Amino acid sequence: MFENKAIAVLPASVDAGHACALEFARQGADVFLVDRSQNIVDELCAALRAQGVAVHGVAADPAEPAALAAAVEACAAWRPALHALVACHLDIDAVSIEASSNEAWRRSVDVNLLGPVFATKAFLPLLKQASEAAVVYISSFDGIFGNPKLPIISTAKGGIAPLTHVAGNEFARYGIRVNTVARGMTAAPEHDDNPRFAPMIAETPLGRPARPAEIASAARFLASADASYITGTVLVVDGGRTAITQGTRRMDASGASPMWSRT
């Protein structure tokens, strides 16, 4: 699907970033990795090379313009045309608005919103070199609906949807599509029993968190030719959680307020 196509994934240390690198590699892509941690870059590059994947990576701050410029220079020297950019920036600070620090807000906006903006601007020249290219942002459904327990990231990620819309419009003239995966709670199976997931699982029709690989599959679809007429779209991948009125599943499961009679 992505044979002879170069894909950039950043940051590689985020669960979805790691999963996207593996997914695109499985689909034949040449993979370029960016992460703050040199160890993570080296480890993932080694793992992919062992599978016969053409991969290159650099240690750089994926949300800092000067560092991104250096990363783009390294990518251009390796592969001058980029067919997809997958931006998985993530910074979570679970604190109320009242108790939060100003620094926490600045950091979240810098990483969760400006990181994807700066990455897009930096890699745009390489994306324009491909005949058709795609940008995929990995965001959160909290940025659409707002999570009272995560007000900072909800606010910062809230800018990704309009960014997707306006960038999808602006870059269409270059043949570049821009879409977003707005993911719900995501965890590996061994974390399903974590008590903090229980209330969210109770409100999720599919009854479990998403797997990082499932988020990566959605990103791969949006970056592929199968989505060639999709741009400016936010794809919610949340196990059906936002498809129902919040609280109704829990009420029905308890028997306190059945939604319909059972015979």
C-alpha positions in Angstrom: 0.0 0.0 0.0 2.8 2.4 0.8 5.7 0.8 -1.1 8.3 3.3 -2.2 6.6 6.0 -0.1 8.1 7.9 2.8 6.2 8.6 5.9 7.2 10.8 8.8 5.9 10.0 12.3 6.4 12.2 15.4 6.8 11.9 18.2 7.8 8.2 18.2 7.6 7.7 21.9 3.8 8.3 22.2 1.8 5.1 22.1 0.0 6.0 18.9 3.3 7.3 17.3 5.0 4.0 18.0 2.0 2.0 16.7 1.8 4.2 13.5 5.5 3.6 12.8 4.9 -0.1 13.0 1.7 0.0 11.0 3.1 2.0 8.1 6.2 -0.1 8.1 4.0 -3.2 7.7 2.4 -1.6 4.7 5.7 -1.1 3.0 6.5 2.5 3.8 9.9 4.0 4.4 9.6 5.5 7.9 11.2 8.7 9.2 11.0 9.1 13.0 11.3 12.1 15.2 11.4 12.1 19.0 13.1 14.0 21.8 14.7 10.8 23.1 17.6 9.5 21.1 17.3 6.1 22.8 13.7 5.7 21.6 14.6 6.7 18.1 17.5 4.2 18.1 15.5 1.4 19.6 12.6 1.8 17.2 14.9 2.2 14.2 16.8 -1.0 15.1 13.5 -2.9 15.5 12.2 -1.8 12.1 15.6 -2.4 10.4 15.5 -5.9 11.7 12.2 -6.4 9.8 13.8 -5.1 6.6 12.2 -1.7 6.8 14.0 1.4 5.4 14.0 3.7 8.4 15.8 6.8 9.5 15.3 8.9 12.6 16.6 11.9 14.5 16.4 13.1 18.0 14.6 16.5 18.1 11.9 18.3 19.9 8.8 17.7 17.7 7.1 20.9 18.9 10.0 23.3 18.5 10.4 25.1 15.1 14.2 25.2 15.0 14.5 21.5 16.0 11.9 20.6 13.4 13.8 22.5 10.7 16.8 20.4 11.5 14.7 17.2 11.3 13.3 18.2 8.0 16.8 18.8 6.6 17.8 15.3 7.7 14.6 13.9 6.2 15.1 15.7 2.9 18.7 14.3 2.7 17.2 10.8 3.2 14.0 11.1 1.2 13.3 14.3 -0.7 9.6 13.6 -1.1 7.3 12.9 1.8 4.0 11.1 1.2 2.5 11.4 4.7 3.1 13.2 7.9 1.5 11.7 11.1 1.6 14.1 14.0 0.9 12.4 17.3 1.8 15.2 19.8 0.5 14.5 23.3 0.9 16.2 26.7 -1.6 15.4 29.5 -1.9 17.2 32.8 -4.9 16.0 34.8 -5.6 19.0 36.9 -8.6 21.3 37.3 -8.6 24.8 35.9 -8.6 26.3 39.3 -5.6 24.3 40.5 -3.6 24.5 37.3 -0.5 26.5 36.7 0.0 28.9 33.8 3.0 26.9 32.8 0.9 23.8 32.4 -1.4 25.6 30.0 1.4 27.0 28.0 3.1 23.6 27.7 -0.1 21.9 26.6 -0.8 24.5 23.9 2.8 24.4 22.8 2.8 20.6 22.5 -0.8 19.6 21.7 -1.7 22.4 19.3 1.3 24.3 18.2 3.4 21.1 17.8 1.2 19.8 14.9 1.0 23.3 13.4 4.8 23.7 13.4 5.4 20.2 12.2 3.0 20.8 9.3 4.7 24.0 8.3 8.1 22.5 8.6 7.4 19.3 6.5 5.2 21.1 4.0 7.9 21.5 1.4 8.6 17.8 1.4 4.9 17.0 1.2 4.6 19.2 -1.8 7.3 17.2 -3.5 5.0 14.1 -3.6 2.4 13.9 -6.3 -0.2 13.2 -3.6 0.4 13.5 0.1 -1.5 13.4 3.4 -1.3 14.9 6.8 -2.9 13.0 9.7 -3.2 14.5 13.2 -3.8 12.1 16.1 -6.0 14.1 18.4 -8.6 13.3 21.1 -12.3 13.4 21.3 -11.8 15.4 24.4 -10.8 18.2 22.1 -14.3 18.0 20.5 -16.6 17.5 23.5 -14.4 18.6 26.4 -13.5 16.4 29.4 -14.1 18.1 32.8 -11.3 16.0 34.3 -8.9 17.0 31.6 -9.6 20.7 30.9 -6.1 21.6 29.7 -5.7 19.1 27.0 -9.4 19.4 26.0 -8.8 23.1 25.4 -5.5 22.6 23.6 -6.7 19.8 21.4 -9.8 21.8 20.7 -7.8 23.7 18.1 -7.0 20.6 16.0 -10.4 20.2 14.4 -10.5 23.8 12.9 -6.8 23.3 12.0 -7.8 20.2 10.1 -10.6 22.1 8.3 -8.5 25.2 7.3 -5.4 23.2 6.4 -7.4 20.7 4.3 -8.8 23.7 2.4 -5.5 25.5 2.0 -3.3 22.5 1.0 -5.8 21.0 -1.5 -4.2 23.0 -4.3 -1.0 21.0 -3.7 -2.9 17.7 -3.7 -2.3 17.3 0.1 -5.1 16.0 2.2 -5.4 16.8 5.9 -7.5 14.7 8.3 -7.6 13.9 12.0 -8.1 10.8 14.1 -9.9 11.9 17.3 -9.3 9.0 19.6 -11.0 8.0 22.8 -9.3 6.3 25.7 -6.5 4.1 24.4 -4.6 1.4 26.3 -2.9 -2.0 25.8 -5.0 -4.9 27.0 -3.1 -5.4 30.2 -4.4 -2.0 31.4 -8.1 -2.8 30.8 -8.6 -3.5 34.5 -7.2 -0.2 35.6 -9.9 1.3 38.0 -9.6 4.7 36.4 -10.9 3.3 33.1 -14.0 1.7 34.6 -16.3 4.7 34.3 -15.3 5.3 30.7 -15.6 1.7 29.8 -19.1 1.7 31.3 -20.0 4.4 28.8 -18.4 2.7 25.8 -20.6 0.4 23.7 -17.6 -1.7 22.7 -16.7 -2.2 26.3 -13.0 -1.6 26.3 -10.3 1.0 25.4 -9.0 1.4 21.9 -5.7 -0.3 21.2 -2.8 1.8 19.8 -2.8 -0.4 16.8 -6.4 0.4 16.1 -5.6 4.1 16.2 -2.7 3.5 13.8 -5.1 1.6 11.4 -7.4 4.6 11.2 -4.4 6.8 10.5 -3.1 4.5 7.8 -6.6 4.6 6.2 -6.7 8.4 6.1 -3.2 8.5 4.7 -3.9 5.9 2.0 -5.3 6.1 -1.5 -8.4 4.5 -0.1 -9.2 7.9 1.4 -8.3 9.9 -1.7 -11.5 12.0 -1.6 -11.4 12.6 2.1 -9.9 15.8 3.5 -10.7 18.3 6.3 -12.4 15.5 8.2 -12.2 14.5 11.9 -12.7 10.7 12.3 -13.8 9.9 15.8 -12.4 6.5 17.0 -13.9 5.9 20.4 -15.8 2.6 20.5 -19.1 4.3 20.1 -18.8 6.3 23.3 -19.9 9.6 21.7 -22.7 8.0 19.7 -24.9 7.8 22.8 -26.3 10.2 25.4 -23.8 10.1 28.3 -25.0 8.3 31.3 -27.7 6.3 29.6 -25.7 3.0 29.4 -24.8 3.2 33.0 -28.4 3.8 34.0 -29.7 1.0 31.9 -27.1 -1.5 33.0 -28.0 -0.8 36.7 -31.7 -1.3 36.0 -32.5 2.0 37.7 -33.8 3.7 34.5 -34.4 1.1 31.7 -34.6 2.7 28.3 -37.1 0.1 27.0 -38.9 -2.9 28.3 -37.4 -6.3 27.9 -39.6 -9.3 27.1 
